[in-house]
Amino acid sequence: MPLADDHPEAALLPMSCVVLRRLVAAYVVAALSLAPLTAHAAGAADVDALWNQPQGVGVDSAFYVVQAWWDGVTRATSDPAQRGLAELAQANADLLNSYTVLQQKRSGAGPQPVAVIDPFLSGIYNFITGSNAKAPVGSLLSWANQSLLNLEGRGSTTDIVQSLLKDFRSQQAAAVSDLAGGSDLSALWAENADRDSAFLVKIKGVTIASDGLAGSLNDAGQSTVAIAAKQHADDKAKANDKTDKGHSGHPQGNGKP
């Protein structure tokens, strides 16, 4: 029987298989950890549900482009009503994300420490150097994330918010198209528009002139008001049409006694 020493490649083969399996396992774990969360739209015309959707990857993450792609995949349904509600929910999420990222910029919190790892490394590093580094690993990850954002063309907070407000209007328009001709949704549109307008005011409250967002915010506000007014007018026209048809279906007498 030949020994392993006589055939070193035979001994290396099992080891290479073990390494390969470990690499595959590590890749799967990394992929699962980065997998975006699916944001399902409400199945019914409920404004509260349209404002309380589960969120996935943060908008200031370089992986948000994956999240946006995945959300688009989940909205691809043959039911226009369901798709329209999902688009309306995404438009609301764009406003929520805009406010969050601007508020974070105003707070100037800086890189967030990585749990467990950063406190441990910071303690050792600060003890040796006498410095006060709070998030060495978090700073490194923040730098890497910012580099990827620059490559994506979303390097600044203004770039991110402008992209969100553009998507907000796009999702609104898509929802109008998909929900057209459906059941009476004037109350839904009106209440959702009121919330959109109120939230746009909140966003304006955390912006400054140097952000350069005044035009985008005004466009978003005008779009919201115009869509709500159009929906109200369309529903009113439908109601009048039904009334006219009802009257024509019950003709009056010919006037003879």
C-alpha positions as CSV (number, residue, x, y, z in Angstrom):
1,M,0.0,0.0,0.0
2,P,1.5,3.4,-1.0
3,L,2.1,5.8,1.8
4,A,1.0,9.4,1.8
5,D,4.7,10.4,1.9
6,D,5.2,8.7,-1.4
7,H,2.3,10.7,-2.9
8,P,2.2,14.2,-1.3
9,E,-0.5,15.3,-3.7
10,A,-2.8,12.6,-2.2
11,A,-2.4,14.2,1.2
12,L,-3.0,17.7,-0.1
13,L,-6.2,16.7,-1.9
14,P,-8.3,16.2,1.3
15,M,-6.9,19.4,2.8
16,S,-7.7,21.4,-0.3
17,C,-11.3,20.1,-0.2
18,V,-11.6,21.2,3.5
19,V,-10.2,24.7,2.6
20,L,-12.6,24.9,-0.3
21,R,-15.6,24.0,1.8
22,R,-14.6,26.5,4.4
23,L,-14.3,29.2,1.8
24,V,-17.7,28.4,0.3
25,A,-19.2,28.4,3.8
26,A,-17.7,31.8,4.6
27,Y,-19.0,33.2,1.3
28,V,-22.5,31.9,2.0
29,V,-22.4,33.5,5.5
30,A,-21.2,36.8,4.1
31,A,-23.8,36.8,1.4
32,L,-26.6,36.1,3.9
33,S,-25.4,38.8,6.2
34,L,-25.5,41.3,3.4
35,A,-28.9,40.1,2.0
36,P,-31.3,43.1,2.1
37,L,-34.6,42.8,4.0
38,T,-37.7,42.7,1.9
39,A,-40.2,45.6,2.4
40,H,-43.7,44.2,1.8
41,A,-46.4,46.8,1.0
42,A,-49.7,46.6,2.8
43,G,-52.2,44.4,1.3
44,A,-55.1,46.8,2.1
45,A,-55.5,50.5,1.5
46,D,-54.3,51.5,4.9
47,V,-52.2,54.7,5.3
48,D,-50.7,53.6,8.6
49,A,-49.4,50.5,6.9
50,L,-47.9,52.5,4.0
51,W,-45.9,54.4,6.6
52,N,-44.7,51.5,8.7
53,Q,-42.9,49.3,6.2
54,P,-39.9,47.2,7.4
55,Q,-36.6,48.8,6.3
56,G,-33.5,47.0,5.0
57,V,-30.1,48.4,4.4
58,G,-29.5,52.0,5.4
59,V,-29.7,54.6,2.6
60,D,-26.2,55.8,3.4
61,S,-24.8,52.4,2.9
62,A,-23.0,51.5,-0.3
63,F,-25.2,48.3,-0.4
64,Y,-28.4,50.4,-0.6
65,V,-28.3,49.9,-4.4
66,V,-28.8,46.2,-3.8
67,Q,-31.7,47.0,-1.5
68,A,-33.3,49.3,-4.1
69,W,-32.9,46.6,-6.7
70,W,-34.4,43.9,-4.4
71,D,-37.4,46.1,-3.5
72,G,-38.0,46.6,-7.3
73,V,-38.0,42.8,-7.7
74,T,-40.5,42.3,-4.9
75,R,-42.9,44.9,-6.4
76,A,-43.0,43.1,-9.7
77,T,-46.4,41.6,-9.5
78,S,-49.3,41.2,-11.9
79,D,-51.7,42.8,-9.5
80,P,-51.6,46.6,-10.3
81,A,-53.3,47.5,-7.0
82,Q,-50.8,45.6,-4.9
83,R,-48.0,47.1,-7.0
84,G,-49.4,50.6,-6.7
85,L,-49.6,50.4,-2.9
86,A,-46.0,49.1,-2.8
87,E,-44.9,52.0,-4.9
88,L,-46.7,54.4,-2.6
89,A,-45.1,52.9,0.4
90,Q,-41.7,53.2,-1.2
91,A,-42.3,56.9,-1.9
92,N,-43.1,57.3,1.8
93,A,-39.9,55.4,2.7
94,D,-37.9,57.8,0.5
95,L,-39.1,60.7,2.6
96,L,-38.3,58.9,5.9
97,N,-34.8,58.0,4.6
98,S,-34.2,61.6,3.5
99,Y,-35.1,63.0,6.9
100,T,-32.9,60.3,8.7
101,V,-29.8,60.9,6.7
102,L,-30.1,64.7,7.0
103,Q,-30.7,64.5,10.7
104,Q,-27.6,62.3,11.1
105,K,-25.6,64.9,9.1
106,R,-26.7,67.7,11.4
107,S,-25.9,65.7,14.5
108,G,-22.3,65.0,13.3
109,A,-22.2,61.7,15.2
110,G,-19.3,60.4,13.1
111,P,-18.3,56.8,12.5
112,Q,-20.2,54.4,14.7
113,P,-18.2,51.9,16.9
114,V,-18.4,48.3,16.0
115,A,-19.9,46.4,18.9
116,V,-17.5,44.5,21.1
117,I,-14.6,44.8,18.7
118,D,-14.1,48.6,18.8
119,P,-14.4,48.9,22.6
120,F,-11.8,46.2,23.1
121,L,-9.3,47.5,20.5
122,S,-9.9,51.1,21.6
123,G,-9.1,50.2,25.2
124,I,-5.8,48.6,24.3
125,Y,-4.8,51.3,21.7
126,N,-5.7,54.2,24.0
127,F,-3.8,52.6,26.9
128,I,-0.7,52.3,24.8
129,T,-0.8,55.6,23.0
130,G,-2.7,57.7,25.5
131,S,-5.1,58.8,22.7
132,N,-8.9,58.7,22.7
133,A,-9.8,56.7,19.6
134,K,-13.4,55.5,20.0
135,A,-14.0,53.6,16.8
136,P,-10.9,52.5,14.9
137,V,-12.7,49.6,13.1
138,G,-15.8,51.7,12.6
139,S,-13.7,54.5,11.1
140,L,-12.1,52.0,8.7
141,L,-15.5,50.7,7.6
142,S,-16.9,54.2,7.3
143,W,-14.0,55.1,5.0
144,A,-14.5,52.0,2.8
145,N,-18.3,52.7,2.6
146,Q,-17.6,56.3,1.7
147,S,-15.2,55.3,-1.1
148,L,-17.9,53.0,-2.5
149,L,-20.5,55.7,-2.3
150,N,-18.2,58.0,-4.3
151,L,-17.9,55.4,-7.0
152,E,-21.7,55.1,-7.1
153,G,-22.1,58.9,-7.5
154,R,-23.7,59.2,-4.0
155,G,-20.7,60.6,-2.2
156,S,-22.5,63.4,-0.4
157,T,-25.6,63.7,1.7
158,T,-27.0,66.1,-0.9
159,D,-26.5,63.5,-3.6
160,I,-28.3,60.9,-1.5
161,V,-31.3,63.1,-0.6
162,Q,-31.6,64.4,-4.2
163,S,-31.7,60.8,-5.4
164,L,-34.3,59.9,-2.8
165,L,-36.5,62.9,-3.7
166,K,-36.3,62.0,-7.4
167,D,-37.3,58.5,-6.6
168,F,-40.1,59.8,-4.4
169,R,-41.7,61.6,-7.4
170,S,-41.1,58.6,-9.7
171,Q,-42.7,56.2,-7.2
172,Q,-45.7,58.6,-6.8
173,A,-46.2,58.7,-10.6
174,A,-46.0,54.9,-10.9
175,A,-48.5,54.5,-8.1
176,V,-50.9,56.9,-9.8
177,S,-50.7,54.8,-13.0
178,D,-51.1,51.5,-11.3
179,L,-53.9,52.5,-9.0
180,A,-55.9,54.3,-11.7
181,G,-59.3,52.9,-12.4
182,G,-59.4,51.1,-9.1
183,S,-61.8,51.4,-6.2
184,D,-62.4,54.8,-4.4
185,L,-59.0,55.7,-3.0
186,S,-59.5,59.5,-2.7
187,A,-59.4,59.2,1.1
188,L,-56.2,57.2,1.0
189,W,-54.5,59.7,-1.4
190,A,-55.7,62.7,0.6
191,E,-54.5,61.4,4.0
192,N,-51.2,60.1,2.5
193,A,-50.6,63.5,0.8
194,D,-51.2,65.3,4.1
195,R,-48.6,63.1,5.8
196,D,-46.2,63.6,2.8
197,S,-46.6,67.4,3.0
198,A,-46.1,67.4,6.8
199,F,-42.9,65.3,6.5
200,L,-41.5,67.5,3.7
201,V,-41.9,70.4,6.2
202,K,-39.8,68.3,8.7
203,I,-37.2,67.7,6.1
204,K,-37.0,71.4,5.3
205,G,-36.5,72.0,9.0
206,V,-33.2,70.0,9.1
207,T,-31.8,71.4,5.8
208,I,-29.7,74.5,5.4
209,A,-29.1,76.6,2.3
210,S,-25.7,75.0,1.5
211,D,-27.5,71.6,1.1
212,G,-28.9,72.9,-2.2
213,L,-32.1,70.9,-1.7
214,A,-34.7,73.7,-1.9
215,G,-35.6,73.1,-5.5
216,S,-36.0,69.3,-5.0
217,L,-38.1,69.8,-1.9
218,N,-40.4,72.3,-3.7
219,D,-40.8,69.9,-6.6
220,A,-41.7,67.1,-4.3
221,G,-44.3,69.3,-2.5
222,Q,-45.9,70.5,-5.6
223,S,-46.0,66.9,-7.0
224,T,-47.7,65.7,-3.9
225,V,-50.4,68.4,-3.9
226,A,-51.0,68.1,-7.6
227,I,-51.5,64.3,-7.5
228,A,-53.8,64.5,-4.5
229,A,-55.9,67.2,-6.2
230,K,-56.1,65.1,-9.4
231,Q,-57.2,62.0,-7.5
232,H,-59.9,64.0,-5.8
233,A,-61.1,65.5,-9.0
234,D,-61.1,62.1,-10.8
235,D,-63.1,60.4,-7.9
236,K,-65.6,63.3,-7.9
237,A,-66.1,62.9,-11.7
238,K,-66.7,59.2,-11.3
239,A,-69.2,59.8,-8.5
240,N,-71.1,62.4,-10.7
241,D,-71.0,60.0,-13.6
242,K,-72.6,57.2,-11.5
243,T,-75.3,59.7,-10.3
244,D,-76.1,60.7,-13.9
245,K,-76.3,57.1,-15.0
246,G,-78.6,56.4,-12.1
247,H,-81.0,59.2,-13.0
248,S,-81.0,58.2,-16.7
249,G,-81.9,54.6,-15.7
250,H,-85.1,55.8,-14.0
251,P,-87.0,58.0,-16.5
252,Q,-89.8,60.2,-15.2
253,G,-93.4,59.8,-16.5
254,N,-94.7,61.3,-19.7
255,G,-96.7,63.9,-17.9
256,K,-100.1,62.4,-18.7
257,P,-102.6,62.2,-15.8
